[in-house]
Amino acid sequence: MLRSRVLLLSSLLVLALFAGCSDSTAPAPDDKDNILDPGDGSFALKDLAVQIPWGPPVLLRLEGSNMVADPAEGTVSLDVHVRNLSDRTIGVPLTVWLSGFTPADVAPANADLVMYPEDDPVHPNGVVDSTGVWVQWGYDYAGLIGDDGLLAPGEASAPKTWIFEDPSLGSFAFAARADIGDDPGQARLGGMCFLDLDYNGLPGEGEPPFNGGSVIVTGPGDYWHVMSPGDDGRYAAPLWEPGIYQVTFESYSMTPLPVEFTTPNPLTVVITAGPDGVAQSFLDAHFGIAPGWFPPPFARPIGFTDLRPEALHVAPWMYLDASVDGALMTFHVGYSGCSPEHPFSLWMSGGFMESQPPRAVVTLVNELDEECDAYFEQMPVFDLSPLFHRYMESYGPGELILDLRGPDGFSQLMKIGIAMPDSSDPGYPGGS
């Protein structure tokens, strides 16, 4: 979605309506943005230059006609087309936003959308609020640019009537900007980010997508575009000219370890032109993530209860292994059931037992009891930081014995060290 803000003066329209087109109200001969044509009753309100990060600005013209004032209602209305003056096709969304009305008692009466400043009272007249943010009124042209949802170069949308509440029927001014979309048929540079299970550098069947980062594309003419892969791992950046481009995958800063790749990163891509001179798409700029690297698992926090361990069990499970890294505790368990995805929870019963070192009784609970004989294994991960905080408040840094409890009288002891949480420790939830 692309945006631009310009100042749109409507005093010309109101004065022309009531005073006629005199020398004092007609646009200056060299004013190309405000064109009044008495012959057909149309006029150019303003040209909007929509700045975009990956190419020249897109130029739109707001063209008005059929301006009518209603003294009884205190309104001024006019029909407005949006014309594409650029050399590229644009698509939906196509919304024109108006704001910053002067005087403040003027406002659109029939806008399709209204956007209020966040965390601030409603300003029905569109005045600048205490934070300097304007209330914005939007006119949606998405359904007025053809059945294909595209606006080709030189093409104009169907008109939409704008109605303004103008109690004094006087001159007024406001700002305008536009949100636009690109052409779905535009040439693109893209690919897929995926977990490369077979290390061959190509996405294959059964290899899951990976979207834990951003893709940055740079190229000729100061081209720059950044995006996140979608849920399917795919990304695509629009292109307008041939040339040499560089594509880089950057993992999110919250990722605890550097991401390992099975493909080059960054990638250099040469975009060639077709017989018509138009840039051709390239959609095979893939990024393979080494299967030896995995993002941190979801960690459910440990809970606290006064119930004894034997009162917590729901379904049986078999202990295979357990480990603690920082404040993350990982179990390896087996169980029977009908499905492989069983929810597990971890509970501490009562308080710390006063021994040397102190002891905590913790119980792993398989929360799904299914009458099936299939066997599955799982490695549930839990966040022990709530337990760490309780320990630190009582004892300060030190050692703790975890007394792990399971069904059928299972018990396993594990000694761990507890210290102040280190924000740089990848094993500590919230660490970098």
Sequence and secondary structure as in RCSB ss.txt:
>XXXX:A:sequence
MLRSRVLLLSSLLVLALFAGCSDSTAPAPDDKDNILDPGDGSFALKDLAVQIPWGPPVLLRLEGSNMVADPAEGT
VSLDVHVRNLSDRTIGVPLTVWLSGFTPADVAPANADLVMYPEDDPVHPNGVVDSTGVWVQWGYDYAGLIGDDGL
LAPGEASAPKTWIFEDPSLGSFAFAARADIGDDPGQARLGGMCFLDLDYNGLPGEGEPPFNGGSVIVTGPGDYWH
VMSPGDDGRYAAPLWEPGIYQVTFESYSMTPLPVEFTTPNPLTVVITAGPDGVAQSFLDAHFGIAPGWFPPPFAR
PIGFTDLRPEALHVAPWMYLDASVDGALMTFHVGYSGCSPEHPFSLWMSGGFMESQPPRAVVTLVNELDEECDAY
FEQMPVFDLSPLFHRYMESYGPGELILDLRGPDGFSQLMKIGIAMPDSSDPGYPGGS
>XXXX:A:secstr
 B  EEEEE HHHHHHHHH S TTTS  TT  SSEEETTTTEEEEEEEEEEETTEEEEEEEEEEEEEEEETTTTE
EEEEEEEEE SSS EEEEEEEEEEEEESTT EESS SEEE  TTS   TT    TTS   EEEEE GGGSTTTTE
E TT B   EEEEEE TT    EEEEEEEEEE TTS EEEEEEEE TTSSSS  TT  B  SEEEEEEETTTEEE
EE   TTSEEEEE  S EEEEEEEEE TT SS   BSS SSEEEEE B TTS B  B    EEE TT       E
E EEESS GGGT  B  EEEEEEEETTEEEEEEEEEESSS   EEEEEEEEEE SSS EEEEEEEE       EE
EEE  EEE HHHHHHHHHHH SEEEEEEEE GGG EEEEEEEE    TT TTSTT  
